[in-house]
Amino acid sequence: MSDHVYKHIELTGSSPHGVEDAVNNALEKARETLHGMRWFEVTDMRGHLEDGRVGHWQVTLKVGLSLD
């Protein structure tokens, strides 16, 4: 088995549709410029209220990228 070394970055995604969509939005945008993403960990979740209802979700992720 190979030794693995990872770099961690932090991303925050948002979505009016839910937590999973917020995560996917962050990862999809990151894919445009990053390679080697291997795992993520949700480190924070929060929401924005509009008229007493959830307007959108914000999710902060720690993402591990394998180094070349």
C-alpha positions in Angstrom: 0.0 0.0 0.0 1.3 3.5 -0.9 1.9 6.2 1.6 -0.6 9.1 1.2 0.1 12.7 1.9 -2.8 15.2 1.8 -3.2 19.0 1.7 -6.3 20.4 3.5 -8.3 23.3 2.2 -11.5 24.9 3.4 -14.5 25.6 1.2 -17.9 27.1 2.0 -20.8 26.3 -0.3 -24.4 27.6 -0.2 -27.8 26.6 -1.6 -31.4 27.5 -1.0 -32.3 23.8 -1.5 -30.5 22.1 1.4 -27.2 21.0 3.0 -26.4 18.3 0.4 -26.8 20.8 -2.5 -24.5 23.3 -0.6 -21.8 20.6 -0.3 -22.1 19.6 -3.9 -22.0 23.3 -5.1 -18.7 23.8 -3.2 -17.2 20.6 -4.6 -18.3 21.2 -8.1 -16.8 24.7 -8.2 -13.6 23.5 -6.7 -13.3 20.7 -9.3 -12.9 23.5 -12.0 -9.4 24.3 -10.7 -8.3 21.6 -8.3 -7.4 18.0 -8.8 -6.8 15.1 -6.4 -9.7 15.8 -4.1 -10.2 12.6 -2.1 -12.4 13.3 1.0 -14.3 16.0 2.8 -15.4 16.7 6.3 -18.3 19.1 7.2 -16.9 21.4 9.9 -19.7 24.0 10.1 -23.3 24.5 9.0 -25.5 27.5 9.2 -28.4 29.1 7.5 -29.8 32.4 6.5 -33.3 33.3 7.5 -35.8 35.2 5.3 -39.1 36.1 6.9 -38.5 33.5 9.6 -37.9 30.7 7.1 -34.7 29.1 5.8 -33.5 31.3 2.8 -30.4 29.3 2.1 -27.9 26.9 3.8 -24.1 27.5 4.1 -21.9 24.5 4.7 -18.1 24.8 5.4 -16.0 21.8 4.4 -12.5 20.7 5.0 -11.3 19.0 1.8 -8.3 16.6 1.5 -6.3 16.7 -1.7 -3.7 14.1 -2.4 -0.3 15.6 -3.3 1.5 14.5 -6.5 
